[in-house]
Amino acid sequence: MKKEIEDYYQKYGQKVYAYLISLTRAPDIAQDLTQETFLQALRSLDKFNNKCSVCTWLCQIAKNLWFKELKRCKYHPSAYCEPDMNALDISIVPPDEQTESADTKMYILKQIHELPEREKEIILLRATGAMTFEEIGQLFGKNGSWARVTYYRAKQKLRKE
């Protein structure tokens, strides 16, 4: 059973981490939650019923852990700090362009976070490259076409802004 989780971690660890980055916008929190996700998966591996892909199952665990974290932070605000948006930027850009880029990135992220929760999550999952449309559809209990159409409509809303 432990070997199976190690295999899952090797295969899906980056996808789960990318998914959590899209939710948390904080690399440190995403890393902690990724580790907790696989710990929870190890504890509940016998309950996995193959109704969805392993990746979808792991992302559901991750999502639930994130919601639990948000709830905890609601009651203990000092436990959560505002994410460092520059920590997500791995490119080397001149300082003046960094400022413009950071402002643009912040504006776009604010617009994304004003979208309804479902649309926001789909946009972020696709933007990080964490999941395919099929996997996103499974995560929401729908199909890939639904995810593709929802993504397109959310992008259209963002373009209007």
N, C-alpha and C positions, 0 to 999 in steps of 0.2 A: 504494500500500500504506500509506504514512504517512497519507494522507487518510482511509483506511478506519479506522485505529486512532483517529484524532482523532474521527471520527464515533462509534465505539464508546465512546470516553471520554465524549463529550457525552451519549450515550444511557444508558450503564451505569455510569459513574463513581460516582455516588451509591449505586447498589445494591451495587457491589463494596466501597465504603467502609463502608457499613452492615453488610455481611456481615463484614468484617474487624473492625469495632467489636465485633460480637457474639462474635467469637473472642478478640480481644486484650484487650478492655475498656480500651484505651488509645488515645485519639485520635491522638497523635503517631505511634505505631507503626502504627496502621491507615492513616494518611495515607502514610507511607513505603512500606508494603507495597502500597498501592493504586497508587502510582506505579511501583513495581517490577513489579507485575502487568501493567500496560499496556506496560512495556518488554519484558517476557518475551513478551507477546502479539505485539508487533511483530516480535520475533525469530522467532517460530514461527507466524506467520500462514499461511504456506504449508502447514503441517501440519494446520491446522484442516479437518476433514472433514465438517462439518455433520451429524454424528450426534446432536448435541444443540444447544440454543440457544446463541447467542453469550454470553449472560449466564451460563449454566451453565458454559461453557468457561472464561470469565474467573474465575468463582468457584472452579473447580477449580484454576486457576493460583494464585489467591490463597491457597487452603487449603494447597497444597503449599509455597508460600513461607512461610506461617505455621509449618508443621511444621519447615521448614528453620531458621527463626528460633528456634524452641523448642530444637531440637537444638544450635544454636550457643550459645544462652544456657545450656544445660546444662553446656557445657564452659567457658563464660565468664560465670559468674553476675553479675558486675558490669555486664555489658552490658545487663541488663534490670532495670528497677525496677518495683516494685508499682504498678499503675495507680491514678490518682487518680479515685475513683468520683464525686467532685463535678464533675469535668470533663465528665461525661456529662449532668449536670443543668443544663438551660438555663432553668428556671423561677426566678422570684424569689419566695422564701418567707421568712417571718420566721425568725430564727436558731433559736428553740426548735423550730419545726416542721421546720426543715432537719435538726436533729439527729435527731429522731424519724424523719423520712423517710429520712435516710442510714442509720440503724440498720436500719430495715425493708428498705431496698433491699439493704443488705449481707447481711442474713439470707436474703432471697429469692435473691440471687445465689449465696450459699454453697449453698443447697438445690439450685439449678439445677446447679451445678458438681459436685454429688455424684451427679447422674444419670449413666447410661451415656453415653458420648461422643456417640453418634448422637442420642439423645433430647435431650441438652443442646444440640447444634447446631441441631436443629429448633426447639426452644423459643426460642432466641436469634434465629434467623432470622425467626421470626414476630413476636417481641416488637419487633424493630427495624423491622419492616415491609419488610425487605430483599427478600423473595421471596414469590411466591405458592406455594400448595401444589404446583401443577404444576411450578414451577421447582425447588422443594426435592426433589420426587420425581426429576426429571431429574438433579439433582446427585448423588443417591445411586443412580442407575441403576434407579429404581422409578417408579411412577406417582403422580399426585396423590392418589389415594385412600389409598395406603399412607402418604403423608406426613401426610394429615389424621388418619388413625387413630393413627399413632405420636404425633403432636402431642397428640391428645386423651388418650391413655394417659399420656403424660408429665405433662400438666397434672393428671390425676387423682392421680398419685403425689405431686405437689407439694401438692395440696390436703390429702392425708392428713397431711402434716407440719404 
